[in-house]
Amino acid sequence: MRVVIRTDRLLLRELSMDDLDALAALYRDPEVRRYFPDGTRTYEQTREELAWVIDVYYRRYGYGLWAAVDRGTGSFVGRCGLLPWEIGGRTEVEVAYLLDRAVWGRGLATEAALAIAGHAFATLPVDRLIAMVDPANTASRRVAEKIGMTLLWPGFVDEYGTCDVYAVQRTPSAG
Ligand SMILES: CC(C)(COP(=O)(O)OP(=O)(O)OC[C@H]1O[C@@H](n2cnc3c(N)ncnc32)[C@H](O)[C@@H]1OP(=O)(O)O)[C@@H](O)C(=O)NCCC(=O)NCCS
């Protein structure tokens, strides 16, 4: 399985259908999915998303969501990565992060998001990266802020509902 990014504590690698059970366990947790407009996902819905990531995102864009694996234990602890969105006629790339409750509060999302942003600026022709955050999702907002994002569009409305869009611009030092 292709390893995309290594951080001190995490390895981010491409997902495969073998990750379905582990991903479905995260997606059925109401706490983990609390701020997602579509809520928890069934096993079947998770299978569809996973297949979409592998068959469409990896092939069409060369990126997508990746498995976050604890380098110490080898356990699957979440999925993080990059997601393309068509907004206002341009493709925006979102830094996405979702981790198992068991590992929250250890700085792992910040560590992953920083590395993902660095990877995106180094490999993609993007001027900026975004994060779409439910205003009540303090942890997610803090991760966005800790990787240098600031509020770009407060109260952004799309077909999924309302969220705050954070963004970080490419800087010369970001590559
Ligand atoms: C968002 C998420 C990935 C953060 O993961 P994490 O590894 O716990 O985050 P970190 O440890 O890197 O913490 C980042 C910041 O958020 C803060 N934070 C973490 N959990 C928090 C909580 N429940 N409430 C308030 N702040 C919180 C941390 O204190 C830290 O900020 P600080 O440095 O100012 O103290 C995790 O909570 C998660 O998976 N949530 C469910 C999925 C989700 O909502 N993803 C985002 C969708 S946009």
The ligand as an ORCA input file, in Angstrom:
! r2SCAN-3c Opt
* xyz 0 1
  C     -11.130     17.266     15.008
  C     -10.211     16.126     15.476
  C      -9.627     15.438     14.246
  C      -9.106     16.713     16.347
  O      -8.205     15.660     16.663
  P      -7.131     15.746     17.844
  O      -6.002     14.858     17.484
  O      -7.816     15.491     19.133
  O      -6.687     17.275     17.770
  P      -5.360     17.869     18.428
  O      -4.979     17.042     19.616
  O      -4.368     18.088     17.353
  O      -5.890     19.253     19.001
  C      -6.025     20.385     18.214
  C      -6.622     21.499     19.039
  O      -8.000     21.249     19.316
  C      -8.232     21.298     20.706
  N      -9.242     20.308     21.001
  C      -9.156     18.987     20.806
  N     -10.328     18.409     21.191
  C     -11.123     19.406     21.631
  C     -12.437     19.448     22.128
  N     -13.187     18.332     22.251
  N     -12.962     20.637     22.486
  C     -12.227     21.752     22.365
  N     -10.978     21.789     21.874
  C     -10.436     20.618     21.521
  C      -6.900     20.974     21.318
  O      -6.848     21.433     22.653
  C      -5.959     21.689     20.387
  O      -5.998     23.080     20.588
  P      -4.993     23.839     21.566
  O      -3.623     23.557     21.084
  O      -5.424     25.251     21.429
  O      -5.204     23.294     22.932
  C     -10.990     15.087     16.315
  O     -11.653     15.755     17.360
  C     -11.991     14.314     15.483
  O     -11.661     13.325     14.848
  N     -13.261     14.750     15.533
  C     -14.319     14.060     14.779
  C     -14.193     14.253     13.294
  C     -14.285     15.713     12.903
  O     -15.146     16.444     13.383
  N     -13.406     16.110     11.976
  C     -13.392     17.448     11.445
  C     -14.412     17.626     10.400
  S     -14.287     19.264      9.681
*
